[in-house]
Amino acid sequence: MSTFAQRCGVHDAAREEAAQQALDLIEGTGVELVRIAWCDLHGVTRAKTLAAGAVRRAIDEGLGMVSTLMLKDTSDRTAFKVFEPGGTAGLAGFGFANNLVLLPEPESYRQLPWAAGTGWMRAQPWFQEGRPVLLDTRRILQQALARLASAGWQLRCGLEVEFHVYRITGESACLDPERAGWPGLPPAVELVHPGYNLLAEHWADQAEAPLRVVQHTAQALGLPLLSLEVELGPSQIEAVFDVTDALTAADNMVLFRNGVRQALRRAGYHATFMCRPPFPEIMSSGWHLHQSLVEVAGGRNVFVRDAPAQGSTPADASHTLSDTGEHYLAGLLEHARGMAVFCTPTVNGFGRFRPNALAPQSVLWGRDNRGAMLRVIGQCGDGGTRIENRIGEPAANPYLYMAAQVHAGLDGIERGLRAPRATEAPYGDAALRLPTGLGEALEALHDDALLTERFGAGFCNYLTTVKRSEMARFEQAPDKTDFHRREYFSRI
């Protein structure tokens, strides 16, 4: 009799070899527990923990997962009325909190450096009859990358991720059963460095203990960490990762973000990837996504131009980028407002778009200009030529963030769009503004026919329903700061 993995069409010789390697590592290293983890709509990992002896069966047959896990907003409330007639209309295969099947990917196995005797595997959800769940965000990116590959290209991404780390001073409030809430309170914290002294070596030295936890965790997980830097804001740091293919970069972001939060917590620190922590003096955190297209056959960076286009000036995209690169850049601009909700998906994140804050405010590109939404980096003949999108917040789901780049950039290429001249006034009044709030961003997605078609109208309606649940609770909250504290600071 065939296994569930075979009926899904995913189990081949390579997967069997990866399974055997993982099982050998589990046995050889004395691992007792293995977490089977899945990334939800909000970029947070959910996991079932198995005894080591149960892993083989899970690889073959999968694990049951309640379908409402895919219907949660950021407070963990189910955004759809699953027990009412029509409550999941438009969500085929969902209803009545039915089961999905999580199928592990054995090639993703690693041992967690912060949890003794514990392994980890990534998984993706399937329907019980063996169909893939198309609402799964990792599958959304896989489909986008397949479309890109059919054109002969691969997306390469480098990550710059800002976040905040605090020292925990007390957990009595968040662990007091008399004060439990939905969502609950975060721990009491203090700064690990005072901030407002960018790249100060003495602040880096003061924050060395948590930075070492981040370093050791990232490297033990096999992530391509390049640097850890003290950012401008109090207790703010930045992690920079080397370039990889887009799917690996997205997987790495999920693993890094969720892993360092757990490792730091065990060491007495609280990390948050929310954009604007709920304190009077903070600096917003961004997630800057560096991207280029390379040929599948040969790996050549197709954004590179050998020489400036005839008659061009440095303000012209064709002075630096190839025609393909300029079309891709123009596509990102064309769909900037529509993609905003994939890059900045929380109520909290839109507070970052402020003048002169090293964050974008308008739909513009610039040449090595950190005030513009898109920053073109490189020069003719430079194999590292790339586009940096500065619209993202660190809480974004990486699969959706990157899929939005693919769909927007490809549309620019397919239509041969041309980019306007580079801005010299990124905070001027003339340019088209990015959405200023989550509701406006959802409307912009609704108005973007191309992105709605590429992501799928069903997925966009699903996302909108979940995010509107989040918005409604924010609008109804009597204490907005407490909402940010509980909704984001304690959980993201």
N, C-alpha and C positions, 0 to 999 in steps of 0.2 A: 504494500500500500504506500502511496506517495505521501510525503510530509506536506505540511502547510506551506513551507518555504518553496518546495518544488511546485506546488499548485499555483503559487504566485509567480512562478517563472524566474525566481532570483537565485535559486540554489544550483550552482554549477561547480566545476572542479576547483576553481579559484576560491569560491566561498567555502568549500569543504576543507581546502588546505588552510585557509585563514581560521576556520573553526578549530581544526586540530592544533594549530599553533597556539591559539588562545587557551584551549583546554590544557595543553602541556604547560603553558606558563602558569595557569591557575594552580595546577597540581604541583609544579616544581617550586613555586615560591610560597606555598603554604597559604594561599589566599582562601579565606573562609566565606566571604560574602562578595557578591558581584551586583552592582547597581546597573539596571537596564534603564537608560535615561532617554528621554524624548524632549525636544525643545518646543515649547508651546507658542501660541500666537505672539506673546509678549517677550519672547527671547529667554524665558525662564525654563530651566530644566526641571522636569518631573521624573521621578524614578521609582521603580519597584526593586526591592533588594532581595536577591535570591541566595539561598545556600549554594555553595560551589557545586554540589552534586546535581543541582537542578538546571545548570546552565545549558548542558547539551540539549535537553528537551526544549528549552526556550528557543535555542537557535533553530531547531527543526520546526517546532509547532507554534512558536510565539507565546505571548502572554495576553490575557484579557485586560482591557483598559476601558473604563467607563467613558462613553462618548462625550459626556458633559465636560470633560477636561478640555475639549476643543472649543467649548462655548463659553468660557469664563472671561469676565472682564478683569481689570487689574486688581480688583479687591477679592477675586475668586468667587464672585457671584455669577450664576448662570444667566446669561443675557437673553436666553430664549425660553419660552414657556413650554418646556419639553413634555409636560404631562397634560397639556390642553390640546384639543383638536386644532390642527393647523399651526401649532406653536413652532414647528420646525419646517414649515412649508418652504420649499426652495432648498432644503438641505437633505437631499436624498440620502437615505441610509442612516439618518439620525432620528431619534425620538425615544421618549420614555426611558432615557438614561440607559440605552442599550449598550452592548459591548462592541468595541473594536478590538483588533489584535495588534499588539506591538511586536514587530519582528526585529530582533537584534541584528546588527551588522558586525560580525566577529572581527573583521579587519580593523575596527575602531578600538579594540580592547587595549586598555592600559591599566596599570596599577596606580591607585590614587596615593600621592605622596604624603597627604596629611591624615589619612585614615588607615591605621595599621590593618593589614590583612584584608584589604578591600579593593576589588577590581571594578572596572567601569566599562560599559559598552553603550554606544549610541544605538537608537532604534527609531523606526518609522512606523506609523499606523497604517493598517490595512482593514478593509471590511472583511467580515467573516467568510464571505464567499470567495475571497482572494483578489478583490479589486483594490487598487491603491486609493487611499483617501486623498483626493485632490486638494482639499483645504489645508493639508499639511504644508507649512511654509518652506521646509527644505525641498519638498517636491516642486513647489512653485519656482524656486531658483533652478532646480535641475531642468525643468522644462524650458526656462528662459535660456539656460546655457546650451541646451540641445539645439534650440533655434539658432543661436549664435554659431555653434559648431557646424551647422548645415551650410552656413555661409563661409566656412573655412577659418573661423577665428576662435580664439580663446580669450577670456577676460582674465587679466592679472591684476591683483590688488595688494596694496600695502596699507597697513592700519596705523593710525595715530589715535590713541584713545585716552581721553582725559577722564579722571574720576577722583573721588575724594575718599580719604582714609582717616578715620578717627580712632582714638583710643577709648575703649569702653571703661567707664568709671563706675557704672552700676546697672544692674539688670532687674532690680526689685520691681520696677513698674511694669516692664514688659512681661515678666514671668509671674506676676501676682494674679492668682485666679480671680480675685475680686475685681480686678481692673481689666480683665480680658475683653477684647473688642474685635470687631470684624470690619476692617483689619485692625490688628493690635498695635500697641505702641512700640517704638524702637527702644534700644537701650539708651541710657544716659551716656554722653560722650564728651571728650575734650579733644583739642587739636593735637596733631602730631608735628605741625610746624606753623608758625604764625602767619606766613604768607606775605604778599606784597613786597617780594624781593626775588624776582624771577631768576631761576637757575642758581640761587645763592648756595654756595657749597656748604656753608655752615647750617643752612636749613636741611640740606640733603643729609648731612651728618646727623642732625638731630632726628631725622626720620629714618635713619638707616635700618632700625630693627624691623619695622613693617615693610620697608622696601626689600629687605632680604627675604622676607616671607614671599613676597610677590615674585621676586627673581627665582628663588628655588622652586616655587610651585610651577611657574611657567616653564622653566627648563626641564623639570622632572616630567612634565606632561608632553614634552617634545615640541613645544611651541617656539617659533623662530624669533624670540625676543632680542631686540637690538639695544634698547636703552630704557632707562627709567629716569625721569627728570622731575625736578621740583617746578611746579607751575606757579602762576602768579597768585592764585587764590589761597586763602588759609586752608591748610590740610589737603591741597589739591596736588595731584601728581599726573604724569603722563607716561604711558607705555607705548613704545614704538616697535612694530614688528616688520620683519623683512617681507618682501613680496612673494606671493604664492599664487597658484590658480585660485579663482574666485570661490569655488566650493570649499576648498581647503581653508581659505581665509575666513569664510563664514563659520565653518565648523570650529576653527581656532578661536574666533571671537566668542562663540557660545561657551566653549570649554574654559577659556580664560576668565570670562566675566563671572561665571558661576563657581569656578574652582577657587579663584582668589578670595571671593567672599567667604567661602567655607574655611579655607586655610587661615585667613586672617581672623575669623571669628574664634577659631580654636586658640589662636595666639593672643587673644584679648583685644582685637581691633574690629571696628565696624567699617566695611567698605560700601560705598554706594555709587551706582552708575546713573543715578538720576541727574538731570541736567543742573538743577538749581536746588541744593539742599536748603532746608527750612530754617535758615539763620540770617540775622540782619546783614552780616558782612561775609559775602561769598563772591566767587567768580563762577560764571556758568561754565559747564564742561561741554565740550564738543567731541564729535567723532569724525575725523577727517579721513575720507576714503580716497586713496591714490589709485588710479586706474589707467590701464592701457590695454590695447588689443594686440595680440600676437597671432601670427599664422599658426594654425594647428600643425601644418607641415613645415618644420624648420624653425619655428619660434621667433621669427623676425617681428620686431615691434613695428606695427603698421602706422603708428602715429608719427614716426620719424620722417622728417623732410631732409633731403640732402643739401638743398640750398634754398634761400628765400624765394618765394614766387616773384616773378618779374613785376616790378613796379610796386611791390608791397612795402609797407613800413612796419616797424615793431608793433604798432597798434592793430595790425591785421593778423588774424589767426593763421593765414597762409604764409606768414613770415617765419613761423616756427613749426606749425603742424602740417602734416601731409593733408591732401584733400580728404582722405578718409577720416583723419583726426579732426579736421575742421567740421565735417558733417556730423561726427559723433558729438562734438562740443555743442554744435547748434541744436542737436536733438535733446541734449540735457537741458539747454535753455528753453526750448520749445515746451518741454513738459515739466519745467521746474515746479510750477504751482501744483500740478497734478500729482507729482511724486512726493510732495512735501510730507504727506501723512505717513508714507513708508519710511521716511528718513527721520522725522520728528513726530513720533506717534503719541505723545502724552500731552496732557494739559500743561504740565510743568515745563516741557521743553520749549514752548514758544516764547517764554520769557527771555530766552537767549538772544533773540533777534533785535538787537538794540544798536543805535549808531555808535561808531567808533569803539566797538567792543570786540574786535577781532572775530566777529561773527557776521554772517551775511544778513542783509536786510532787503536786498533787491535782487532781481533776476539779471545778473551781470557776470561777465568774466573779466579777468585781469591777468596781466603777465606778471607772475610772481607777486601778486597783490593779495594780501591776507584779509582785506576788507571785502573782497568780491566773493560771490557764491562759488564760482569756479576759478581755480588758479592754475594757469598753464605753466608748467615747469619744464625746463630743458631748452635746447637750442638745436639748430640744424646739425645733423650728424651725431646727436647725442642719443645713445641707445636707451637712456633712462627717461626720455621724454614722456610726459604723462599729464593727466588732468587730475587735479585734486578737487573733490567736491566737499565743501565745508558746511553743508546744510545739516548734516546728521547730528543727532544727540546720542550719547553713549548707551542710552536705554533702548535704542532701536533694535528690532529684530533684524539680524544681519542678512538673513535669507531674503527678506522683503526689500531691504535697503539695496542690496546688490542686484536683485531682479529688476528693480525700477531703473537702475542705470543701464542694464542691458536693453530693456524694451525702449527706453527713451533714445539711447544712443543709436540703436539699430534703425529706429524710425528716421533719425536724421540722416543716416547713411543711405537708406533705401529711397528717401525723397531728395537726396542731394542738397540738404539745407545748408545755407551759408551763415556764418556767425557775424554778428555786428562787430564794430570796432571795440577794442579793449577799453574798459572804463578807467578813468583817472579820478573819478569821484564816486566811490562805491556807496557813499551815504548821501548822495544828492537826491533831489526831489523828482527828477525826471523819469527815473526808471520804474518799470513794473515791480511792485512789491511782492514779496513772498507772503503767504498767509500769516495772519497775526494771531491765529488761534486754531484749536483743533476743529471746531465746527467749520470754519472757513476752509481749512485744508480738506475736510471731507467733501465739501461742496466743490472744491477745485478738482478733486478726483472724479466726482460725478460728472463734471463738465468736460473731462478729458476723455474723449471717445476712444482714442488709441490705447491709453493705459487701461481703461475699463475692458476693452476687448482683449488685450494681451493677458491681463491678470484673470480675466473671466468675470462677467457680470455677477455670477453667483458668488465668487470670492469677494468681490468688492461690496456686495450687499451684506454678506456675512461680516466682513471687517467693520463696515459702517454701523451695523447693529451693535456689535460689541463695544465699539468706541463711543457710540452715543449713550450707552449705559454708563460708561465712565464719566462722560460729560454731564449727564443728568445728576449724578451724585455730587459732582463738584459744584454745580450750580445750586443745588439744594443744601449744601453743607453750610451751617451757620458760621463755622470757623475754617476759613480757607487754608490757613497755615497748618492747622491740625490735619486737614485732609491731605496736604502734601506730606506731612510727617508720617501719617499712617499708611497712605496709599503707595507712596514711592520710597521714602527714606527708610522705612522698616523692611521693604521687600525687594527693591531693585538695586 
